[in-house]
Amino acid sequence: MTLAVLLVAISWQVAVDGPLLGIDPAVRDAVRQLRRTLHSTLLNHLGVALSDLGGGAPAVPVLLGCAGLAAWLARRNGRPRWWTPVPVAVAAAVLIPLLVVPAKAWFARPGPFDLPLAADQWGWYPSGHTAASAIAYGTAALLLARVLPARSARQVGWTTAAVCLGVGAGLVWSDFHWLLDVLASWCLSGLLLLGLHRLLPRLLPETRA
């Protein structure tokens, strides 16, 4: 419920150019000042590298690879419907652009440099890289968690959370996205992953009914 309320509230403020959007330039200016103060080439390269982890090129192959591994482990362990992780992963990969691209086109929000959108640009809200990383890596982690021992599943979960947080931080640090773009995508992704978390015990049961 909290994720849904936050997503609706942020989307409403973006649609009406509401006062909540004042957070974004304040955070952007603070980050820019911090970058100038630190003047760290390493941090700047790290920010870009973390941002790139949210692209489809790394995220989708990781998702499909983890789904294949989960299916193989499920089959080895004699799970019913062991093949389920693969179509789930494909559905997640297809869902990312179906959710993000229409929203970007509809909200048509300019980016952190406040330049008007070009005719071929979709807009910055919500963050596609944030959504891609959270949905792809999150789905991969949930699929693996169904077939791995509890300790390994927790390690995968914490690693995934750290990577997704890193992607969001890298996008804001590098001026690729407003903070609220990132937060909204986390809310959207969180809702989808919570739904998948509840469905997976039925889709990939441990034993036959």
C-alpha positions in Angstrom: 0.0 0.0 0.0 2.8 2.4 0.9 4.5 1.8 -2.5 1.3 2.4 -4.4 0.5 5.6 -2.5 4.0 6.9 -3.1 3.9 6.1 -6.8 0.5 7.8 -7.3 1.6 10.8 -5.3 4.8 11.3 -7.2 3.1 10.7 -10.6 0.4 13.2 -9.7 3.0 15.8 -8.8 4.9 15.2 -12.0 1.7 15.5 -14.0 0.7 18.8 -12.5 4.2 20.2 -11.9 3.4 20.3 -8.2 5.5 21.6 -5.3 6.9 18.2 -4.4 9.1 18.5 -7.5 11.1 21.1 -5.7 13.0 18.2 -4.1 14.6 17.3 -7.4 16.5 20.5 -8.2 17.5 20.8 -4.5 19.0 17.3 -4.6 20.5 17.9 -8.1 22.2 21.1 -7.0 23.5 19.4 -3.8 24.9 16.5 -5.7 26.6 18.8 -8.2 28.2 20.8 -5.4 29.4 17.6 -3.8 30.9 16.4 -7.1 32.7 19.7 -7.5 34.0 19.5 -3.9 35.2 15.9 -4.2 36.4 16.3 -7.8 36.8 12.5 -8.0 37.2 11.0 -11.4 36.9 7.6 -9.9 33.5 8.4 -8.3 32.3 9.9 -11.5 33.3 6.8 -13.5 31.7 4.6 -10.8 28.5 6.5 -11.1 28.3 6.0 -14.8 29.2 2.3 -14.5 26.5 1.7 -11.9 24.0 3.5 -14.1 24.9 1.3 -17.0 23.9 -1.8 -15.0 20.3 -0.6 -15.4 20.5 -0.9 -19.2 18.7 -3.7 -21.0 22.0 -5.0 -22.4 23.3 -6.3 -19.0 20.0 -6.6 -17.1 18.0 -8.8 -19.5 20.7 -11.4 -20.2 21.3 -11.7 -16.4 17.6 -12.2 -15.9 17.4 -14.9 -18.6 20.6 -16.6 -17.4 19.4 -16.7 -13.8 16.0 -18.1 -15.0 17.8 -20.8 -16.9 19.9 -21.7 -13.8 16.8 -21.7 -11.6 15.0 -24.0 -14.1 18.0 -26.4 -14.2 18.2 -26.5 -10.4 14.4 -27.0 -10.1 14.6 -29.9 -12.5 17.6 -31.4 -10.8 15.7 -31.3 -7.5 12.6 -32.9 -9.0 10.3 -29.8 -8.8 7.0 -29.9 -10.6 6.8 -27.3 -13.3 10.5 -26.8 -13.2 10.5 -24.9 -16.5 8.4 -22.0 -15.0 11.3 -19.6 -14.3 12.0 -19.2 -18.1 8.5 -17.9 -19.1 8.4 -15.8 -16.0 11.7 -14.2 -16.9 10.6 -13.6 -20.5 7.3 -12.0 -19.2 9.3 -9.7 -16.9 11.6 -8.6 -19.7 8.7 -7.8 -22.0 6.9 -6.0 -19.2 9.6 -3.5 -18.6 9.3 -1.4 -21.8 5.5 -1.9 -21.9 5.2 -0.2 -18.5 8.0 2.4 -18.8 7.9 3.7 -22.4 4.2 4.8 -22.5 4.6 6.5 -19.1 7.7 8.4 -20.3 5.8 9.5 -23.4 2.7 10.6 -21.5 4.5 12.5 -18.7 7.2 13.9 -21.1 9.2 15.2 -18.2 12.5 17.1 -19.0 15.7 15.8 -17.5 18.0 17.3 -14.9 19.6 19.8 -17.3 16.1 21.4 -17.8 16.4 21.3 -21.6 13.2 20.9 -23.6 12.5 17.4 -25.0 13.5 16.8 -28.6 10.9 15.3 -30.9 12.3 11.8 -30.6 12.6 11.8 -26.8 10.2 10.1 -24.5 10.9 12.0 -21.3 12.7 11.1 -18.1 9.8 10.0 -15.8 9.9 7.2 -14.7 13.5 6.1 -14.8 13.8 3.2 -17.3 17.2 2.1 -16.1 15.9 2.0 -12.5 12.9 -0.1 -13.5 14.9 -2.4 -15.7 17.5 -3.1 -13.0 14.9 -3.6 -10.2 12.5 -5.7 -12.2 15.2 -7.8 -14.0 17.6 -8.4 -11.1 14.7 -8.6 -8.6 12.9 -11.2 -10.7 16.1 -13.1 -11.1 16.7 -13.1 -7.3 13.2 -14.3 -6.6 13.5 -17.1 -9.0 16.8 -18.2 -7.6 15.4 -17.9 -4.1 12.9 -20.6 -4.9 15.6 -23.2 -5.6 18.6 -22.2 -3.5 19.2 -22.9 0.2 18.0 -20.2 2.5 21.4 -18.8 3.3 22.3 -18.5 -0.4 18.9 -17.0 -1.2 19.5 -14.3 1.4 22.9 -13.5 0.0 21.5 -13.2 -3.5 18.7 -10.9 -2.2 21.1 -8.6 -0.4 23.4 -8.4 -3.4 20.5 -7.6 -5.7 19.3 -4.9 -3.4 22.8 -3.4 -3.3 23.1 -3.4 -7.1 19.6 -1.8 -7.5 20.4 0.9 -5.0 23.7 1.5 -6.8 22.0 1.9 -10.1 19.7 4.6 -8.6 22.5 6.4 -6.9 24.6 6.3 -10.0 21.8 7.8 -12.1 21.3 10.7 -9.6 25.1 11.2 -9.1 25.7 11.4 -12.9 22.8 13.8 -13.6 21.1 11.1 -15.7 17.8 11.3 -13.7 15.9 13.3 -11.1 15.6 11.6 -7.7 11.8 11.3 -8.0 12.2 9.5 -11.3 14.3 6.9 -9.5 12.0 6.7 -6.5 8.9 6.2 -8.6 10.5 3.4 -10.6 11.5 1.7 -7.3 7.9 1.9 -6.2 6.6 0.5 -9.4 9.1 -2.3 -9.4 8.5 -3.1 -5.8 4.8 -3.6 -6.5 5.5 -6.0 -9.3 8.1 -7.9 -7.3 5.7 -8.2 -4.3 3.1 -9.7 -6.6 5.6 -12.1 -8.1 6.8 -13.1 -4.7 3.2 -14.1 -3.8 2.6 -16.0 -7.0 5.9 -17.9 -7.2 4.9 -20.6 -4.6 2.0 -21.5 -6.9 3.9 -21.2 -10.1 7.0 -23.1 -8.9 5.9 -25.3 -6.0 8.4 -27.3 -3.9 6.4 -30.5 -4.1 3.5 -31.9 -6.1 0.0 -31.2 -4.7 
